[in-house]
Amino acid sequence: MLHQLQNAVAKRANLLDSETNAVRLLDGNGEGLPGLILETFAGRWLVSTPDNRLDPKIREWLRDQDVSCYWKRLDQHQKESPTHLCGPETKGPFLIQENGIQLEISFQSGYSQGIFLDQRDNRAEVRKLIIPGKRLLNTFAYTGAFSVFAAMAGAETTTLDLSQPYLDWAKRNFSHNGLDPTAHHFCKGDTFHWLKRFAKQGRTFDGIVLDPPTFSRDEKGKVFRVEENFGELAALAADLLTPDGWLLCSTNCRNLPLNDFQRQLRNAIHRPMSARHSDMPADFCGDPYLKSVWLR
């Protein structure tokens, strides 16, 4: 068991460099340790398990590493912040680097720590696709990482989320990278509402990121399920694209196979668009749960 863990951590060493210090060190489902996940955030470790049990040998090994380590229980019904496991405590927010971009992380922020590492390659791709003066719309934006990557490439960004605290966090991420948040747009509210509003206003975008939660309910009680409603969402977004614009449709819904996801998008969008699927980052070697389809 420890041999598998040590091998996995050693294999990830080439992913850590002067520009990136946040990666998945162990993806247990693909490396013989089902359910166990270990991630590093600028030298601070987060171990995740599907229950309240952590093997004593692994616990001891983690303590021997002399790093700040927190433990997260992957419980969808009781979403709590990670608890301190060993090493120095990490109090308050801190910064990580991903491909040279600084992003704020917090182990005290609740169930999510401020970034989803499985989207690292997609964020890099957005930065490549966007050129100065282009416009990006980032929906379900969480802490705005996609927006920051686009803004660093010179884009004008619109960051949309239901949560004002997350929008404030996104603005801090802009500031951490020397970007002026007031030069960009931040919208609070339901994505469906804003997509329709943008259409009425005649606003268009050169790139749109759609990465919704698998299930959500808006302020009026309307339910959104990826398996049923992503197509409607994508169709509304596609209508806002410039002629050469692109759309990133992404979901981590494990119950939705890639072929079914792509079929839903084809059936909903009534304009000709090419499609390609991007794989997950190399440090995610278990179940390919994240489906990312680029439409152009």
QUIHUZI-V875674 format. One record per residue. N is the residue number from 0. RES is the residue in three letters. PHI is phi in radians with two decimals (* if undefined). BURIAL is I if it has 9 or more other C-alpha atoms within 8 Angstrom, else O. Layout:
n:res:phi:burial
N:RES:PHI:BURIAL
N:RES:PHI:BURIAL
This chain:
n:res:phi:burial
0:MET:*:O
1:LEU:-1.15:O
2:HIS:-1.08:O
3:GLN:-1.13:I
4:LEU:-1.11:I
5:GLN:-1.11:O
6:ASN:-1.09:O
7:ALA:-1.10:I
8:VAL:-1.10:I
9:ALA:-1.12:O
10:LYS:-1.14:O
11:ARG:-1.45:I
12:ALA:-0.97:O
13:ASN:-1.27:O
14:LEU:-1.45:O
15:LEU:-1.68:I
16:ASP:-2.62:O
17:SER:-1.17:O
18:GLU:-1.88:I
19:THR:-2.35:I
20:ASN:-2.26:I
21:ALA:-2.35:I
22:VAL:-2.56:I
23:ARG:-1.49:I
24:LEU:-1.45:I
25:LEU:-2.56:I
26:ASP:-1.98:I
27:GLY:-0.96:I
28:ASN:-1.12:I
29:GLY:-1.87:I
30:GLU:-2.32:I
31:GLY:1.41:O
32:LEU:-2.27:I
33:PRO:-0.90:O
34:GLY:1.51:I
35:LEU:-1.66:I
36:ILE:-2.27:I
37:LEU:-2.31:I
38:GLU:-2.24:I
39:THR:-1.99:I
40:PHE:-2.20:I
41:ALA:0.92:I
42:GLY:1.46:I
43:ARG:-1.79:I
44:TRP:-1.76:I
45:LEU:-2.25:I
46:VAL:-1.78:I
47:SER:-2.17:I
48:THR:-2.34:I
49:PRO:-1.35:I
50:ASP:-2.59:O
51:ASN:-1.60:O
52:ARG:-2.01:O
53:LEU:-2.25:O
54:ASP:-0.90:O
55:PRO:-0.97:O
56:LYS:-1.17:O
57:ILE:-1.22:I
58:ARG:-1.02:I
59:GLU:-1.15:O
60:TRP:-1.08:I
61:LEU:-1.08:I
62:ARG:-1.12:I
63:ASP:-1.22:O
64:GLN:-1.36:O
65:ASP:0.97:I
66:VAL:-2.16:I
67:SER:-1.15:I
68:CYS:-2.30:I
69:TYR:-2.08:I
70:TRP:-2.11:I
71:LYS:-2.07:I
72:ARG:-1.65:I
73:LEU:-1.45:I
74:ASP:-1.93:O
75:GLN:-1.22:O
76:HIS:-1.65:O
77:GLN:-2.26:O
78:LYS:-1.41:I
79:GLU:-2.17:O
80:SER:-1.16:I
81:PRO:-1.07:I
82:THR:-1.91:O
83:HIS:-1.18:O
84:LEU:-1.85:O
85:CYS:-2.88:I
86:GLY:1.31:I
87:PRO:-1.07:O
88:GLU:-1.31:O
89:THR:-1.87:O
90:LYS:-1.84:O
91:GLY:1.46:O
92:PRO:-1.17:I
93:PHE:-2.57:O
94:LEU:-1.87:I
95:ILE:-1.97:I
96:GLN:-2.15:I
97:GLU:-2.33:I
98:ASN:0.87:O
99:GLY:1.46:O
100:ILE:-1.69:I
101:GLN:-1.64:I
102:LEU:-2.37:I
103:GLU:-1.49:I
104:ILE:-2.17:I
105:SER:-2.54:I
106:PHE:-1.48:I
107:GLN:-1.90:I
108:SER:-1.61:I
109:GLY:2.02:I
110:TYR:-1.21:O
111:SER:-1.94:O
112:GLN:-1.71:I
113:GLY:2.08:I
114:ILE:-2.74:O
115:PHE:-1.91:O
116:LEU:-1.13:O
117:ASP:-1.20:I
118:GLN:-1.69:I
119:ARG:-1.00:I
120:ASP:-1.16:I
121:ASN:-1.18:O
122:ARG:-1.13:I
123:ALA:-1.10:I
124:GLU:-1.16:O
125:VAL:-1.04:I
126:ARG:-1.09:I
127:LYS:-1.25:O
128:LEU:-1.30:O
129:ILE:-1.48:I
130:ILE:-2.11:I
131:PRO:-0.91:O
132:GLY:1.60:O
133:LYS:-1.33:I
134:ARG:-2.05:I
135:LEU:-2.02:I
136:LEU:-1.94:I
137:ASN:-1.96:I
138:THR:-1.67:I
139:PHE:0.82:I
140:ALA:-1.32:I
141:TYR:0.99:I
142:THR:-1.66:I
143:GLY:1.37:I
144:ALA:-1.05:I
145:PHE:-1.03:I
146:SER:-1.12:I
147:VAL:-1.09:I
148:PHE:-1.07:I
149:ALA:-1.20:I
150:ALA:-1.13:I
151:MET:-1.16:I
152:ALA:-1.57:I
153:GLY:1.75:I
154:ALA:-1.44:I
155:GLU:-1.60:I
156:THR:-2.01:I
157:THR:-2.15:I
158:THR:-1.94:I
159:LEU:-2.17:I
160:ASP:-2.74:I
161:LEU:-1.28:I
162:SER:-1.78:I
163:GLN:-1.16:O
164:PRO:-1.02:O
165:TYR:-1.25:I
166:LEU:-1.13:I
167:ASP:-1.13:I
168:TRP:-1.09:I
169:ALA:-1.04:I
170:LYS:-1.09:I
171:ARG:-1.11:I
172:ASN:-1.08:I
173:PHE:-1.08:I
174:SER:-1.11:I
175:HIS:-1.03:I
176:ASN:-1.90:I
177:GLY:1.27:O
178:LEU:-1.71:I
179:ASP:-1.54:O
180:PRO:-1.03:I
181:THR:-1.22:O
182:ALA:-1.50:O
183:HIS:-2.24:I
184:HIS:-1.99:I
185:PHE:-2.28:O
186:CYS:-2.15:O
187:LYS:-1.75:I
188:GLY:2.51:I
189:ASP:-1.30:I
190:THR:-1.10:I
191:PHE:-1.02:O
192:HIS:-1.06:O
193:TRP:-1.22:I
194:LEU:-1.08:I
195:LYS:-1.18:I
196:ARG:-1.16:O
197:PHE:-1.06:I
198:ALA:-1.08:I
199:LYS:-1.14:O
200:GLN:-1.39:O
201:GLY:1.33:O
202:ARG:-1.38:O
203:THR:-2.23:I
204:PHE:-2.39:I
205:ASP:-1.51:I
206:GLY:-2.65:I
207:ILE:-2.34:I
208:VAL:-1.85:I
209:LEU:-2.06:I
210:ASP:-2.38:I
211:PRO:-1.38:I
212:PRO:-1.16:I
213:THR:-1.07:I
214:PHE:-2.47:O
215:SER:-2.70:O
216:ARG:-2.38:I
217:ASP:-1.41:O
218:GLU:-1.11:O
219:LYS:-1.66:O
220:GLY:1.59:O
221:LYS:-1.24:O
222:VAL:-1.62:O
223:PHE:-2.05:I
224:ARG:-2.18:I
225:VAL:-0.96:I
226:GLU:-1.08:I
227:GLU:-1.95:O
228:ASN:-2.04:I
229:PHE:-1.12:I
230:GLY:-1.03:I
231:GLU:-1.05:O
232:LEU:-1.08:I
233:ALA:-1.13:I
234:ALA:-1.13:I
235:LEU:-1.09:I
236:ALA:-1.19:I
237:ALA:-1.05:I
238:ASP:-1.21:O
239:LEU:-1.70:I
240:LEU:-1.40:I
241:THR:-1.19:O
242:PRO:-0.95:O
243:ASP:-1.86:O
244:GLY:-1.33:I
245:TRP:-2.33:I
246:LEU:-2.32:I
247:LEU:-1.76:I
248:CYS:-1.86:I
249:SER:-2.35:I
250:THR:-2.63:I
251:ASN:-1.83:I
252:CYS:-1.19:I
253:ARG:-1.29:O
254:ASN:-1.54:O
255:LEU:-2.02:O
256:PRO:-1.08:O
257:LEU:-0.99:O
258:ASN:-1.06:O
259:ASP:-1.17:O
260:PHE:-1.10:I
261:GLN:-1.13:I
262:ARG:-1.12:O
263:GLN:-1.06:I
264:LEU:-1.16:I
265:ARG:-1.07:O
266:ASN:-1.22:O
267:ALA:-1.59:I
268:ILE:-1.68:I
269:HIS:-1.81:O
270:ARG:-2.24:O
271:PRO:-1.14:O
272:MET:-2.48:O
273:SER:-1.36:O
274:ALA:-2.35:O
275:ARG:-2.52:O
276:HIS:-1.91:O
277:SER:-1.86:I
278:ASP:-1.36:O
279:MET:-1.33:I
280:PRO:-1.01:I
281:ALA:-1.09:O
282:ASP:-1.40:I
283:PHE:-1.86:I
284:CYS:-1.95:I
285:GLY:-1.56:I
286:ASP:-1.05:O
287:PRO:-1.34:I
288:TYR:-1.24:O
289:LEU:-1.46:I
290:LYS:-1.81:I
291:SER:-2.22:I
292:VAL:-1.97:I
293:TRP:-1.71:I
294:LEU:-1.94:I
295:ARG:-2.49:I
